[in-house]
């Protein structure tokens, strides 16, 4: 069955394909944008000057480069809509990647609930049409389920005993002058309702309990019984902090004619060590106070031990990998195992950069150990992949890293991969994130070319599979100013396209064919920068092939 989505973007596609002669052989006209039994529509507009070209992926010289693939980076939502972006990818590229979209930070909530709905939809679709996905990083430092980690490693609740601060029973005091602190107004011990009480006059500030040591980290509970002959209001102050009551201005209210238990939750100000509870009585009524108690429950949490956190994070790794590979069901066969592990600000004694570490967040490597990081993750992820119908022989893991043009960073990544390999990690390749620029300045461009050549030589020297991602090239004029997509001239676009072709051909020549894991385009169409194989028509919003489209076709076919 052929699935079709109608759109104005499809411009006589079947007619055009059936009546053109290409430099590469096509099985049938429908192969132009067909994967298995699925026809991707709508397709980007096919107009002059490059309408005679076939889909980009069909130009790969499979005889010379049997393992070479061309990928595109998409948003999950754009792919699942199955509209123009989806059609362009399926028609012209061998596989798609989704960046950080399928990482734990997007999928796992604070309670550990995993939402794979989007991933499930896209995997069902790619399975139906016989297409391929390159997996998002399994673990990293960014885009991780930080809220879940916080929940898992939160302090543990423990039983605690109430700590008494001080209690006062005014019925045990002798009638007469009040010996506590009276800041203003009047207070005395007086007979009221057949018992001795603390009588507080109107407009009086008086400490009803004092002389106890306060723990600045503790939250205290103060209770006292109060009565007035008519409705009254007052402020409560704990060791210098005024504690708001129920009224809009923060006062506490008391209904006249009966004893009422007042409960105050409070904490002392920073730096205060001597505790007191003060009543700031208003002019409304005379107050009578009986039986004051102040105390607190210590923090009923304790930090998890190092072993408990280790066990917890190992549990999280197993749970995440099991959930991911369960929904995957063996369909995605290549993943970034770890994303951007190298810290260029931290140097080891041997001169290599250290891994990234954190004192603020949970980083996997801080718990699993730097040397055991990749071995442990690859072990758990591999086991989960096989458990959920994956063929171990097809599984590939990459370490993705940016900035590998820097020689020290490259050497550091190579060092850590060697360490992890020696510990039994499964690391099949390196996914090098590119940051390329074309410059009209001849000296600057010569440096760009030399840097690229050195990077590819370095990557080839590892003996690992080599994948290039984020394959977008910015254009700088001779003055070093960025040239935007709406300003680039045809000649400038051609120079940019030629450099795209140079990068592809250099990759194919420097990376052995059995180590070519492919190139992934960062953006298929222009953004604000002229990075696309297509430009976007400002009025119709159609995608129109650029010189870069042709340069891809030529380079992949060996021209």
C-alpha positions, 0 to 999 in steps of 0.5 A: 500500500502506498501512503500519500499526503496531498499538498500544493508542494508536489509539482508534477513529480511523477511526470518529471521523474519518468521523463528525465535521464539521470547519471545514476540508475533508478529502479522505477519512477516511484523510487524518487521519493519512495522508501519500501512501500511508502511514498513521501509527499509533499516533495520540495519543489523541483524547479530550475536550475537543478530540476534534473537532479535525483534525490541526493542519497541516490548519488552515493557511490555504493560500489566505492563507499558501501557504508556511506550514509547521509543523515539529516537532523530534524525535530521529532514534531516535524518528522511526526507531522509527515509534511514537507520537512519529513518528505524532504528527509525521507526522499533525500537522506538515508536516516534521520537524527533527533538531537536531544529530543529523545534524551532522558531530560525530555522523556523522564519526569521528576517521578521517573515516569517515562513518556515515549509517545512521540518516540513510539509514533516515529518508530512505528512510522520508520518501521512501516516505511523501512527507514532508519533513525540515528539514536540520541545520546543515551547519557550526557551531562546536559539534557538529562532527567535532572529532576528525577535524579534530584528526587532519587537522591533526595535526603531520606526521612528518618524518625525524630523526637520532639526537642523542648525549648521551654514551657511556662505555666502561669498558674504556677506563678505568684500573683503580682509583678511580671518578671519577664521582659516588658518592652512597653505597656503593662503586664502582670500575673493576675487571677482570671477565670479561677487561675493565675494568668499573664495579664497583658494590657492594651498597647503592650509589648511583652515576652510571654516566654524567653531565655531559651537557646534557638537552633537557627536551622530549626522551625519551631512550634510555639503554642499558648492559650489566650482569652479576652473578654471581647474580640482582640487582635495582636501581633506575634514575634518570634526571636525578632521575626514578626510572624503573620497571622490571618488578617491582611495586616498580619495580625492574629485574631481572637474571639472574645469569651473563650480560651483559644489555643494559638499555634505559631510556626516560626524560625529565628532570624539568622545569627540569633541564638537567644529565643523569645516569643513576644506578644504585641497587643493592640488597643482592642482588648486586654489579653490573658495568657496561659500555658506557653510551650515552645519546641521543635522537631529536628530535620527528619531527613538525612543525606543519602550515603555515597553507597546509597547514591551509587545504588540509586544512580545505577538503578536509574541507569538500568531503568532508563536504558530498559525503558528506552530499549523497550520502546526501541524494540531493536529498531534504532541500531546506532546511538551516541553512547555519551555526548560531549564528555570532555571538559576543556577547563580541567587538565589532568596530570598527564596533560589530557583534559578531564571529564566534566564533573559537577558539584551542583548536579548529578553527573553519571560519571561522578557516581559511576567513576570516570574510568568506568563511565562508558564501560558501565553505560555500554554494558547496561545499554547493550544488555537492554538492547538485546533483552528487547529484541535487538541484534547485538551484531548490529548495535553501534555506539559512538562518543559524540564530541564537539570542538575536536579541531582543537588538538588537545581536545582530540587527544584527550577524547582519544585518551579517554576512549582508550581508557574505556576500551581497556575497561571493556567498553563498547565504543564503535565510533566517534561522532564529531560535531562540526563547526565549519566556516567558509571565508572569502579571505584566502588566508582564513580559508586556507586555515579552514581547509587545513583544520578540516584536513587535520581533523579528518586525519586525526579521526581516521587515526583512531581506527574507529567508525567516523561520523560527522554531524552538524554539517552546516557551513557558515559564510563569511565575507572577506571582512569576516562578516557573516553573510545571511541567506537573504543577502548571499549572491549566486557566486557566493552560494557557489563558493559555499557549495564548492566547500560543502563538496570539498568536505564530503570528498575529503571525508570519503578520501581520508576515512577508510570506506569500512570506517565511514559511518556517514555525514549528518546535515544540521539543517536541510533548508536555509535558516538565517544562514545559507546552510541549506540544500534548499532555500525557502521562497519568501512568498510561497514558502516552497523549498528550492534547490540550491547549488549546495544540493548539486554539490552534494550530488556531485561529491557523493558520486565521486565527481 
